[in-house]
Amino acid sequence: MAESDLYFKIAQGVALEAGEIIKEAFYKEKEICTKECFADLVTETDQRVEKTVISIIKEQFPTHSFIGEESIASGERCKLTDNPTWIIDPIDGTTNFVHKFPYVCISIALLVDKQPVVAVVYNPILNEMYTAQPGKGAFLNYKPIHVSKASDLKSCSVLSEYGGNREEELLSIKVNNIHNVVRSCQGIRSVGSAALSMCLVAQGSADAYFEHGIHCWDIAAGMLIAKEAGGVVVDTEGGEFDLMSRRLVCANNQKIAEEIVSLIEDVPFQRD
C-alpha cells in the first residue's frame, strides 16, 4: 500500500471511531463551556474526540505534527510547517451539537509540505462521509460528487455564517456582507459548520460559501474536497487562498467566486 493510501485509510478509520463517540453523546445532556464568548462553545465530547483521534494517529505516525482545535484552545501553538501535519476539528458545528441540530462532523486533513494529501469530513448523525485525495476526485459515501453548473450568482444558493464572535464592529461588517450578497443571489443559508458548508458546495447542494473568522481546522479538509469536486477556493479579496488567513470564498467556479468577492468587505481577524 502506498504511503498516501495508508494515511487515507487511517483517517477514515479514526473518523468512524470518533463518529461513534459523537453519536453516543448527541442526544444526551451536555456539559458546556465557553471560549472567546457566550456563543463560542466547547463540550467534553469535543475534547474527548480530539484526544482519541490524536492518540490513535500518533501511535501510527509518532513523528507527525498536529493542529487540533481544542489543543490550541488549551494553549498549544498553532504552527504549520512542512512536516506531515494532521489538522483536526473534533466537532465542527459544536453549537449544532449542543442543540441536537444534525449538521455536525469531525474534520480531518493531513498536509505534507503544507499541501493537503488527505481529507475526511464525517457526519455520524446523518452517516455521511466526504473524502478526497489529490487528483483522485471527491466522494460522498464512496460515490463521486461534483459541484453545480450554475454560471450566474443570481441563480445561486450561497452559504455563510455569522460566526461565534459578537464584537459589534466585526458583526456589523458580516451582516452587511450577507446583505450585499443576498441581494444578488437566490438565497443565503447557514449550516453552522464550515467543513460541511464546503462539502455541500462540493456535492452541488449549494453553489458557494464565504466566511471570515473561521480557523484552519474548520476548512483544511473541506478545501481539498471542494477542489477535487471541481470547485475553487480563493481569498476573500480574490487572491490565492491562504489556509491560515481565517477567510475564504469557496465556489463552484471562478466566476461565481469573483462575483462574491466583489460584493464583500474584509473582516479583520488575527491569523492562525
C-alpha positions as CSV (number, residue, x, y, z in Angstrom):
1,M,0.0,0.0,0.0
2,A,1.3,3.5,-0.9
3,E,2.1,5.7,2.0
4,S,-0.6,8.2,1.0
5,D,-3.2,5.4,0.8
6,L,-2.2,4.3,4.3
7,Y,-2.7,7.8,5.6
8,F,-6.1,7.9,3.9
9,K,-7.2,4.5,5.4
10,I,-6.1,5.6,8.9
11,A,-8.0,8.9,8.6
12,Q,-11.2,7.2,7.5
13,G,-10.9,4.6,10.3
14,V,-10.3,7.2,13.0
15,A,-13.2,9.3,11.7
16,L,-15.5,6.4,12.1
17,E,-14.3,5.7,15.6
18,A,-14.7,9.4,16.6
19,G,-18.1,9.4,15.0
20,E,-19.3,6.7,17.4
21,I,-18.3,8.9,20.3
22,I,-20.2,11.9,18.8
23,K,-23.3,9.7,18.1
24,E,-23.4,8.3,21.6
25,A,-23.3,11.8,23.1
26,F,-25.5,13.6,20.6
27,Y,-29.0,13.2,22.2
28,K,-27.7,13.3,25.8
29,E,-27.4,16.4,28.0
30,K,-24.0,18.0,27.7
31,E,-21.6,19.9,29.9
32,I,-21.0,23.1,28.0
33,C,-18.2,25.6,28.4
34,T,-17.4,28.8,26.5
35,K,-14.2,30.0,25.0
36,E,-14.0,33.5,23.5
37,C,-17.6,34.5,24.3
38,F,-21.0,33.0,25.1
39,A,-21.6,32.0,21.5
40,D,-18.2,30.1,21.2
41,L,-19.0,26.7,22.8
42,V,-17.0,23.6,23.7
43,T,-18.1,20.4,25.2
44,E,-16.5,17.4,26.9
45,T,-17.2,15.5,23.8
46,D,-15.1,17.9,21.6
47,Q,-12.2,17.3,24.0
48,R,-12.6,13.6,24.2
49,V,-12.8,13.1,20.4
50,E,-9.7,15.2,19.8
51,K,-7.7,13.3,22.3
52,T,-8.9,10.0,20.9
53,V,-8.0,11.0,17.3
54,I,-4.6,12.3,18.1
55,S,-3.7,9.3,20.2
56,I,-4.6,6.8,17.5
57,I,-2.8,8.7,14.8
58,K,0.3,9.5,16.9
59,E,0.6,5.8,17.7
60,Q,0.8,5.1,13.9
61,F,2.9,8.1,13.0
62,P,4.9,9.4,16.0
63,T,7.0,11.9,14.0
64,H,3.9,13.7,12.6
65,S,2.7,17.1,13.9
66,F,-0.8,18.0,14.9
67,I,-3.0,21.1,14.9
68,G,-6.3,20.5,16.9
69,E,-8.9,23.0,17.8
70,E,-9.1,22.0,21.5
71,S,-5.3,21.7,21.8
72,I,-4.9,25.2,20.5
73,A,-7.7,26.4,22.9
74,S,-5.6,24.9,25.7
75,G,-2.6,26.9,24.9
76,E,-0.6,24.9,22.3
77,R,0.9,26.8,19.4
78,C,-0.8,26.9,16.0
79,K,2.1,26.4,13.7
80,L,2.0,24.9,10.2
81,T,5.4,23.5,9.0
82,D,6.5,21.3,6.1
83,N,6.4,18.3,8.5
84,P,3.4,16.0,7.9
85,T,0.7,17.7,9.9
86,W,-2.8,16.5,10.9
87,I,-5.3,19.3,11.2
88,I,-8.3,18.2,13.3
89,D,-11.6,19.7,14.2
90,P,-13.2,17.1,16.6
91,I,-16.7,18.6,16.3
92,D,-17.2,21.2,13.6
93,G,-20.7,22.6,14.5
94,T,-20.4,22.4,18.3
95,T,-23.4,24.8,18.7
96,N,-25.4,22.4,16.4
97,F,-24.2,19.5,18.5
98,V,-25.4,21.2,21.7
99,H,-28.8,21.9,20.2
100,K,-29.2,18.5,18.6
101,F,-29.2,20.0,15.1
102,P,-27.8,17.2,13.0
103,Y,-25.2,19.1,11.0
104,V,-22.1,18.2,12.9
105,C,-19.0,16.5,11.8
106,I,-15.4,15.5,12.5
107,S,-12.9,17.1,10.1
108,I,-9.5,15.5,9.5
109,A,-6.9,16.7,7.0
110,L,-3.3,15.7,6.5
111,L,-0.9,18.3,5.0
112,V,2.6,17.4,3.8
113,D,4.9,20.3,2.8
114,K,1.8,22.5,3.6
115,Q,-0.2,20.8,0.9
116,P,-3.3,18.7,1.6
117,V,-2.9,15.0,0.8
118,V,-5.9,13.5,2.8
119,A,-9.3,14.9,3.6
120,V,-12.1,13.3,5.6
121,V,-15.3,15.0,6.8
122,Y,-17.7,12.7,8.5
123,N,-21.2,13.5,9.8
124,P,-22.0,10.5,12.0
125,I,-25.6,11.7,12.7
126,L,-26.6,11.6,9.0
127,N,-24.0,8.9,8.2
128,E,-22.3,10.9,5.5
129,M,-18.6,10.7,4.9
130,Y,-16.9,13.0,2.4
131,T,-13.4,12.1,1.3
132,A,-10.7,13.3,-1.1
133,Q,-7.1,12.8,-2.2
134,P,-5.3,15.0,-4.7
135,G,-6.0,14.1,-8.3
136,K,-8.5,11.3,-7.3
137,G,-11.7,13.3,-7.1
138,A,-14.1,13.8,-4.2
139,F,-16.6,11.3,-2.8
140,L,-19.7,11.1,-0.6
141,N,-20.0,7.6,0.9
142,Y,-17.6,6.3,-1.8
143,K,-19.7,7.8,-4.7
144,P,-18.2,10.6,-6.8
145,I,-19.5,14.1,-6.2
146,H,-19.3,17.3,-8.3
147,V,-20.0,21.0,-8.0
148,S,-23.0,22.5,-9.6
149,K,-23.0,24.1,-13.1
150,A,-24.5,27.4,-12.0
151,S,-23.0,30.2,-14.0
152,D,-24.6,33.3,-12.6
153,L,-24.8,34.4,-9.0
154,K,-28.5,35.3,-9.5
155,S,-29.2,31.5,-9.8
156,C,-27.1,30.5,-6.8
157,S,-27.8,29.4,-3.3
158,V,-25.0,30.7,-1.1
159,L,-23.9,29.6,2.4
160,S,-22.4,31.9,5.0
161,E,-22.2,32.3,8.8
162,Y,-22.2,35.0,11.4
163,G,-19.7,33.0,13.5
164,G,-19.1,32.9,17.2
165,N,-17.6,36.4,17.6
166,R,-20.0,39.1,19.0
167,E,-17.9,42.2,18.7
168,E,-20.2,44.8,17.3
169,E,-17.8,46.2,14.6
170,L,-17.0,42.8,13.2
171,L,-20.6,41.6,13.3
172,S,-21.7,44.7,11.5
173,I,-19.4,44.1,8.6
174,K,-20.5,40.4,8.4
175,V,-24.2,41.4,8.4
176,N,-23.5,43.9,5.7
177,N,-21.7,41.4,3.6
178,I,-24.6,38.9,3.8
179,H,-27.0,41.7,3.0
180,N,-25.0,42.6,-0.2
181,V,-24.7,39.0,-1.3
182,V,-28.4,38.1,-0.7
183,R,-29.5,41.0,-2.9
184,S,-27.6,39.2,-5.8
185,C,-28.4,35.5,-5.3
186,Q,-31.4,33.3,-4.8
187,G,-30.9,32.7,-1.1
188,I,-28.5,32.6,1.8
189,R,-28.3,29.6,4.1
190,S,-26.4,29.0,7.4
191,V,-25.5,25.4,8.1
192,G,-23.4,26.0,11.2
193,S,-20.4,24.1,10.1
194,A,-17.6,25.4,7.8
195,A,-16.5,21.9,6.8
196,L,-20.0,20.7,5.9
197,S,-20.7,24.0,4.0
198,M,-17.7,23.3,1.8
199,C,-18.9,19.7,1.3
200,L,-22.3,21.0,0.3
201,V,-20.7,23.1,-2.4
202,A,-18.7,20.1,-3.4
203,Q,-21.8,17.9,-3.9
204,G,-23.7,20.7,-5.7
205,S,-26.3,21.3,-3.0
206,A,-25.0,24.8,-2.7
207,D,-23.2,26.9,-5.2
208,A,-20.9,29.0,-2.9
209,Y,-19.8,29.6,0.6
210,F,-17.9,32.5,2.2
211,E,-16.8,33.4,5.7
212,H,-14.5,35.4,7.8
213,G,-13.2,34.3,11.2
214,I,-13.0,30.6,10.6
215,H,-9.9,28.7,11.6
216,C,-7.6,26.3,9.7
217,W,-9.1,23.3,11.4
218,D,-12.6,24.3,10.2
219,I,-11.6,24.3,6.5
220,A,-8.4,22.2,5.9
221,A,-10.3,19.1,4.8
222,G,-13.2,20.9,3.1
223,M,-10.9,22.9,0.8
224,L,-9.4,19.7,-0.7
225,I,-12.9,18.1,-1.0
226,A,-14.3,21.2,-2.8
227,K,-11.3,21.4,-5.2
228,E,-11.4,17.8,-6.0
229,A,-15.1,18.1,-6.8
230,G,-14.3,20.8,-9.4
231,G,-14.7,23.9,-7.2
232,V,-12.4,26.8,-6.4
233,V,-11.3,28.2,-3.1
234,V,-9.9,31.8,-3.0
235,D,-9.1,34.6,-0.6
236,T,-12.0,37.0,0.2
237,E,-10.1,39.7,-1.7
238,G,-9.8,37.5,-4.8
239,G,-6.1,36.3,-4.5
240,E,-4.6,32.9,-3.7
241,F,-6.2,31.1,-0.8
242,D,-4.2,31.1,2.5
243,L,-5.2,28.4,4.9
244,M,-4.0,30.4,7.9
245,S,-5.7,33.7,7.0
246,R,-9.1,32.8,8.5
247,R,-11.1,33.9,5.5
248,L,-12.2,32.3,2.2
249,V,-14.7,32.1,-0.7
250,C,-15.5,28.6,-1.9
251,A,-17.5,28.3,-5.1
252,N,-18.4,26.0,-7.9
253,N,-16.3,28.1,-10.3
254,Q,-14.1,31.1,-10.6
255,K,-16.8,33.4,-12.0
256,I,-19.1,32.9,-9.0
257,A,-16.2,33.3,-6.6
258,E,-15.2,36.6,-8.2
259,E,-18.8,37.9,-8.1
260,I,-19.0,37.2,-4.3
261,V,-15.5,38.8,-3.8
262,S,-16.8,42.0,-5.5
263,L,-19.7,42.2,-3.0
264,I,-18.0,41.7,0.3
265,E,-15.7,43.7,2.6
266,D,-12.8,42.2,4.6
267,V,-13.4,41.5,8.2
268,P,-10.2,41.8,10.2
269,F,-9.2,38.7,12.2
270,Q,-5.8,37.8,13.6
271,R,-4.2,35.0,11.6
272,D,-4.0,31.4,12.9
